[in-house]
Amino acid sequence: MKASLLCALAAGCAAGNPSSYFDNAGRTDVGTGGIRRIEIDTPKGKFHVWTKRVGNNPSLKVLTLHGGPAATHEYFEVFDTHLPAAGIEYYYYDQLGSAYSDQPDEPSLWTIERFADEVEQARKALGLNKGNFVLLGHSWGGILALEYALRYPGNLKGLVISNMMASIPAYNEYARTVLMPQMDQKALAEILALEKSGQYENPRYEDLLLPNFYVHHILRMPAEQWPDPVLRAFAHLNRKIYVPMQGPSEMGASGVLEKWDRTADLKKIQVPALVIGARYDTMDPKHMEWMSKELPKGRYLYCSNGSHLAMYDDRETYFGGLIGFLKSL
């Protein structure tokens, strides 16, 4: 284990009494293990989203935003290995439409703006405020976190953008000019042919993507060793939301997100921010480093052995840097 991570963990343990971290006094979620279903008001009525609190720290509370869109919080469960020892309170949260939350069949709800409003409603219900609230978004969750920071800047103590670029057009260009040329060209040709004919549900499509793309850029482990939280999150992906927003292709993004670009707005975000990139990511690590320099109070964490799920395949770097940033706020 790297010295930086050991130091971060030791600092966290020294900073607070373990008994206070697990103190549930006054909490309304004691009888449910920290789980709360929060009512969300939408243009199509009221629904409920699932959240779970871990720990107790009045000055540092991290709300996690999972990727997808419409994956689940489950792949964040590796946080349980690291954040409690550092004394950090954190929240798992399934966005509306994801497996643990309500899943209304209302296509008009799947917009960036409505999801950002949902996060604000969740924040209020959980009692998070500028003195303690850190928003951590990964992948699609990073888009949502940036949108939230631009819409509600007065509510945040800190921001973490993990493995997400600030522009979908730039991401698509990176996939086309960098990632695709690195692939086995015979396999890529077959993948693109299947896409052209709309055969996204053909088992052959996933059979080609797994060894030729996923294990290189999503999670750099043999597929048979992928951790259970990751497998559950992928198995629970709600494609009725994922496809309209992200698009059906794994070689780039389309749908609702196709033209999303916040590169010109990064300078407006005034809170301390950490951008996490990885060498083998589906996202361009140089772009993410550039983002950290555009953010007025930005920092960059580079996971030299990591991919899109760097919290698994470059775990010590990821959590050493993340915990260090959170403890500095």
C-alpha positions as CSV (number, residue, x, y, z in Angstrom):
1,M,0.0,0.0,0.0
2,K,1.4,3.4,-1.0
3,A,2.6,5.7,1.8
4,S,0.2,8.5,0.7
5,L,-2.8,6.3,1.3
6,L,-1.4,5.0,4.6
7,C,-0.9,8.6,5.7
8,A,-4.4,9.6,4.6
9,L,-6.0,6.7,6.4
10,A,-4.0,7.4,9.6
11,A,-4.9,11.1,9.5
12,G,-8.5,10.1,9.2
13,C,-8.4,7.8,12.2
14,A,-6.5,10.3,14.3
15,A,-8.9,13.1,13.4
16,G,-12.0,11.6,15.1
17,N,-13.1,9.1,17.6
18,P,-14.3,5.9,15.8
19,S,-17.3,5.8,18.1
20,S,-18.4,9.3,17.0
21,Y,-18.2,8.2,13.3
22,F,-20.7,5.4,14.1
23,D,-22.9,7.6,16.3
24,N,-26.5,7.5,15.0
25,A,-27.9,9.8,17.7
26,G,-30.7,11.9,16.2
27,R,-30.7,10.1,12.9
28,T,-34.0,9.2,11.4
29,D,-32.5,6.3,9.4
30,V,-31.2,4.3,12.4
31,G,-33.8,1.5,11.9
32,T,-32.9,1.0,8.2
33,G,-29.2,0.8,8.3
34,G,-28.8,4.4,6.9
35,I,-31.3,3.8,4.1
36,R,-33.9,6.5,3.2
37,R,-36.3,6.6,0.2
38,I,-36.6,10.3,-0.7
39,E,-39.6,11.8,-2.4
40,I,-38.8,13.6,-5.6
41,D,-41.2,16.0,-7.3
42,T,-41.1,15.9,-11.1
43,P,-43.2,17.3,-14.0
44,K,-44.8,13.8,-14.1
45,G,-45.6,13.5,-10.4
46,K,-43.9,12.4,-7.3
47,F,-41.5,9.4,-7.1
48,H,-39.0,8.1,-4.7
49,V,-35.2,7.6,-4.9
50,W,-33.0,5.3,-2.8
51,T,-30.2,6.6,-0.6
52,K,-28.0,5.1,2.0
53,R,-25.8,6.9,4.5
54,V,-22.5,5.5,5.8
55,G,-20.9,7.1,8.8
56,N,-21.2,10.4,10.7
57,N,-19.1,13.4,10.1
58,P,-20.8,16.8,10.6
59,S,-18.2,18.7,8.4
60,L,-17.6,16.2,5.5
61,K,-20.5,14.5,3.7
62,V,-20.0,13.1,0.2
63,L,-23.0,12.4,-2.1
64,T,-22.1,10.0,-4.9
65,L,-23.5,10.2,-8.4
66,H,-23.2,7.0,-10.4
67,G,-22.6,6.6,-14.1
68,G,-24.7,5.2,-16.9
69,P,-27.0,7.0,-17.2
70,A,-29.2,4.6,-15.2
71,A,-26.5,2.3,-13.8
72,T,-26.6,2.0,-10.0
73,H,-24.7,3.0,-6.9
74,E,-23.4,-0.6,-6.5
75,Y,-20.0,-0.2,-8.1
76,F,-19.2,2.5,-5.6
77,E,-19.3,-0.2,-2.8
78,V,-15.5,-0.3,-2.9
79,F,-15.7,3.0,-1.0
80,D,-16.6,0.9,2.1
81,T,-13.0,-0.3,2.1
82,H,-11.5,3.2,2.3
83,L,-13.7,6.0,3.4
84,P,-14.9,4.8,6.9
85,A,-11.2,4.6,8.1
86,A,-10.7,8.2,7.0
87,G,-13.8,9.3,8.9
88,I,-15.7,10.5,5.8
89,E,-19.5,10.4,5.8
90,Y,-20.8,9.3,2.4
91,Y,-24.1,8.5,0.7
92,Y,-25.0,6.0,-1.9
93,Y,-27.8,7.1,-4.2
94,D,-29.6,5.6,-7.1
95,Q,-30.9,8.2,-9.4
96,L,-34.6,8.1,-10.6
97,G,-35.0,5.2,-13.0
98,S,-32.2,3.2,-11.6
99,A,-32.6,-0.2,-9.9
100,Y,-33.1,0.7,-6.3
101,S,-35.3,3.7,-7.0
102,D,-38.6,4.1,-8.7
103,Q,-38.5,3.4,-12.4
104,P,-41.3,5.4,-14.1
105,D,-42.0,4.8,-17.7
106,E,-41.9,8.6,-18.5
107,P,-39.4,9.3,-21.3
108,S,-39.7,13.1,-20.9
109,L,-38.0,12.8,-17.4
110,W,-34.7,11.8,-18.8
111,T,-33.1,15.2,-19.3
112,I,-29.9,16.6,-17.8
113,E,-31.9,19.5,-16.3
114,R,-34.4,17.3,-14.5
115,F,-31.7,15.1,-13.1
116,A,-29.8,18.2,-11.7
117,D,-33.1,19.3,-10.0
118,E,-33.4,15.8,-8.5
119,V,-29.9,16.1,-7.0
120,E,-30.9,19.4,-5.4
121,Q,-34.1,17.8,-3.9
122,A,-32.0,14.9,-2.6
123,R,-29.5,17.3,-1.0
124,K,-32.2,19.2,0.8
125,A,-33.8,16.0,2.1
126,L,-30.4,14.7,3.4
127,G,-29.6,18.0,5.1
128,L,-26.4,18.7,3.2
129,N,-25.1,22.2,3.1
130,K,-22.2,24.5,2.0
131,G,-20.4,23.7,5.3
132,N,-20.2,20.0,4.6
133,F,-21.5,19.0,1.1
134,V,-19.1,17.4,-1.4
135,L,-20.6,16.1,-4.7
136,L,-18.7,13.2,-6.3
137,G,-19.8,12.3,-9.8
138,H,-18.3,9.4,-11.9
139,S,-18.7,9.1,-15.7
140,W,-22.3,10.3,-16.5
141,G,-22.4,11.2,-12.8
142,G,-19.5,13.7,-13.6
143,I,-21.7,15.4,-16.2
144,L,-24.5,15.7,-13.6
145,A,-22.1,16.9,-10.9
146,L,-20.8,19.7,-13.3
147,E,-24.4,20.7,-14.1
148,Y,-25.3,20.8,-10.5
149,A,-22.2,22.9,-9.6
150,L,-23.2,25.4,-12.3
151,R,-26.8,25.6,-11.3
152,Y,-26.4,25.6,-7.5
153,P,-22.9,26.9,-6.7
154,G,-23.8,28.2,-3.3
155,N,-24.5,24.8,-1.8
156,L,-21.2,23.1,-2.3
157,K,-18.1,22.7,-0.1
158,G,-16.2,20.7,-2.8
159,L,-16.6,18.9,-6.1
160,V,-15.1,15.7,-7.5
161,I,-15.3,14.9,-11.2
162,S,-14.2,11.3,-11.7
163,N,-13.4,9.9,-15.1
164,M,-15.5,12.3,-17.2
165,M,-14.6,14.9,-19.8
166,A,-16.3,18.3,-20.0
167,S,-17.4,17.7,-23.6
168,I,-19.2,14.8,-25.3
169,P,-18.1,16.0,-28.8
170,A,-14.5,15.9,-27.5
171,Y,-15.0,12.5,-26.0
172,N,-16.4,11.2,-29.3
173,E,-13.4,12.6,-31.1
174,Y,-11.0,10.9,-28.7
175,A,-12.8,7.6,-29.2
176,R,-12.6,7.9,-32.9
177,T,-9.1,9.1,-33.3
178,V,-7.3,7.4,-30.3
179,L,-9.2,4.5,-28.9
180,M,-10.5,2.9,-32.1
181,P,-7.1,2.9,-33.9
182,Q,-5.6,1.0,-30.8
183,M,-8.2,-1.8,-31.1
184,D,-7.8,-5.0,-33.1
185,Q,-9.0,-3.7,-36.5
186,K,-10.7,-6.9,-37.5
187,A,-12.8,-6.9,-34.3
188,L,-13.5,-3.2,-34.6
189,A,-14.8,-3.6,-38.2
190,E,-17.2,-6.3,-37.0
191,I,-18.3,-4.2,-34.1
192,L,-19.0,-1.2,-36.4
193,A,-20.8,-3.4,-38.9
194,L,-23.1,-4.7,-36.1
195,E,-23.8,-1.1,-35.0
196,K,-24.5,0.0,-38.6
197,S,-27.1,-2.8,-38.9
198,G,-28.6,-1.9,-35.5
199,Q,-27.6,-5.3,-33.9
200,Y,-26.8,-3.9,-30.5
201,E,-28.7,-6.7,-28.7
202,N,-26.9,-9.4,-30.7
203,P,-24.8,-11.4,-28.2
204,R,-21.9,-11.2,-30.6
205,Y,-21.7,-7.4,-30.0
206,E,-20.9,-7.9,-26.3
207,D,-18.7,-10.9,-27.0
208,L,-16.5,-8.6,-29.2
209,L,-16.6,-5.6,-26.9
210,L,-15.5,-7.5,-23.7
211,P,-12.1,-8.7,-24.8
212,N,-11.4,-5.9,-27.3
213,F,-12.5,-2.8,-25.4
214,Y,-13.9,-3.3,-21.9
215,V,-11.0,-5.1,-20.4
216,H,-8.6,-2.5,-21.8
217,H,-10.6,0.7,-21.1
218,I,-13.5,0.0,-18.6
219,L,-11.8,-2.2,-16.1
220,R,-8.3,-3.6,-16.6
221,M,-8.9,-7.1,-15.1
222,P,-9.7,-10.4,-16.7
223,A,-13.4,-10.5,-17.1
224,E,-13.8,-13.5,-14.9
225,Q,-12.2,-11.5,-12.1
226,W,-14.4,-8.4,-12.3
227,P,-15.7,-7.6,-8.8
228,D,-19.2,-8.4,-7.8
229,P,-20.3,-4.8,-7.2
230,V,-19.3,-3.9,-10.8
231,L,-21.1,-7.0,-12.3
232,R,-24.3,-6.1,-10.3
233,A,-24.2,-2.5,-11.4
234,F,-23.9,-3.5,-15.1
235,A,-26.6,-6.2,-14.8
236,H,-29.0,-3.6,-13.3
237,L,-28.4,-1.0,-16.0
238,N,-31.8,0.4,-17.2
239,R,-31.4,0.5,-21.0
240,K,-34.8,2.4,-21.4
241,I,-32.9,5.4,-20.0
242,Y,-29.3,4.6,-21.0
243,V,-30.0,4.3,-24.7
244,P,-32.1,7.5,-25.2
245,M,-29.5,9.5,-23.2
246,Q,-26.1,7.9,-24.0
247,G,-27.1,6.1,-27.2
248,P,-26.8,2.4,-28.0
249,S,-23.1,2.4,-29.2
250,E,-20.2,1.7,-26.8
251,M,-17.9,3.4,-29.3
252,G,-19.2,6.9,-28.5
253,A,-22.1,8.8,-27.2
254,S,-25.2,10.1,-28.9
255,G,-28.8,10.7,-27.8
256,V,-29.6,13.4,-25.3
257,L,-25.9,13.9,-24.4
258,E,-24.5,14.1,-27.9
259,K,-24.0,17.9,-28.0
260,W,-23.3,18.4,-24.3
261,D,-20.3,20.7,-23.7
262,R,-19.4,22.7,-20.6
263,T,-15.7,23.5,-21.5
264,A,-16.4,27.2,-21.6
265,D,-18.1,27.2,-18.2
266,L,-15.5,25.5,-16.1
267,K,-14.1,28.9,-15.0
268,K,-17.4,29.7,-13.3
269,I,-17.1,26.9,-10.7
270,Q,-15.4,28.5,-7.7
271,V,-15.4,25.7,-5.2
272,P,-12.4,23.4,-4.6
273,A,-12.6,20.7,-7.3
274,L,-10.7,17.5,-7.9
275,V,-10.7,16.0,-11.4
276,I,-9.6,12.3,-11.6
277,G,-8.3,10.8,-14.9
278,A,-6.7,7.6,-15.8
279,R,-4.2,6.5,-18.4
280,Y,-6.3,3.8,-20.0
281,D,-9.7,5.5,-19.5
282,T,-12.4,5.7,-22.2
283,M,-12.0,9.4,-21.4
284,D,-9.0,11.5,-22.5
285,P,-6.7,11.9,-19.5
286,K,-5.1,15.0,-21.0
287,H,-8.5,16.7,-21.4
288,M,-9.2,15.9,-17.8
289,E,-5.9,17.4,-16.7
290,W,-6.8,20.5,-18.8
291,M,-10.2,20.7,-17.0
292,S,-8.4,20.8,-13.6
293,K,-6.4,23.8,-14.8
294,E,-9.6,25.6,-16.1
295,L,-11.3,25.2,-12.8
296,P,-10.2,28.1,-10.6
297,K,-9.6,25.9,-7.6
298,G,-9.0,22.7,-9.5
299,R,-6.6,19.8,-8.8
300,Y,-5.8,16.8,-10.9
301,L,-5.3,13.2,-9.8
302,Y,-3.8,10.9,-12.5
303,C,-4.2,7.2,-12.1
304,S,-1.3,5.8,-14.2
305,N,-2.5,2.2,-14.0
306,G,-6.2,2.9,-14.1
307,S,-9.1,2.8,-16.6
308,H,-12.6,4.1,-16.5
309,L,-13.2,2.2,-13.2
310,A,-9.9,3.4,-11.7
311,M,-11.3,3.0,-8.2
312,Y,-10.8,-0.8,-8.9
313,D,-7.8,-1.1,-11.1
314,D,-5.7,1.7,-9.6
315,R,-7.3,1.6,-6.2
316,E,-4.4,2.9,-4.0
317,T,-3.7,5.9,-6.2
318,Y,-7.4,6.7,-6.6
319,F,-8.3,6.6,-2.9
320,G,-5.0,8.1,-1.7
321,G,-5.7,11.1,-3.9
322,L,-9.4,11.3,-3.2
323,I,-9.1,11.0,0.6
324,G,-6.3,13.6,0.6
325,F,-8.4,16.0,-1.3
326,L,-11.5,15.5,0.9
327,K,-9.5,15.9,4.1
328,S,-8.0,19.2,2.8
329,L,-11.4,20.9,2.5
